[in-house]
Amino acid sequence: MWGLGADFVGLSSLIHLRELRVDGNQLTCLDGILQLDGLLKVSAKHNQINRLDFTSARLPRLEVLECQKNCISWIDGVERLVNLMSLHLGNPPNPQTKADGR
């Protein structure tokens, strides 16, 4: 299994990237996209993501995040996604959210 971390170091140069689809790739995290400030939509369905941590994210334009069919049990920093209009998590097993940063 791999995550969007060290395997996608080259993504940082894609400053005009607006949509990213990484469905069905056995990803375990989305760390490698957290600084792609031009992204509008991310689809990461059917992976093995178990936590979403946006506390250090720089995604000011992100409007849509689709993460259905994962095993997400923890979410932090979602309040930093200031333009997020649509968040799709499917039916995660009792996710814990930390929207206040404490």
ABEGO torsion letter per residue (X at the ends): XBBBBAAAAAAAABAABABBBABGAGBABAAAAAABAABABBBABGBABABBBAAABBBAABABBBABGBBBABBBGAAABAABABBBAEBBBGBBBBAAGX
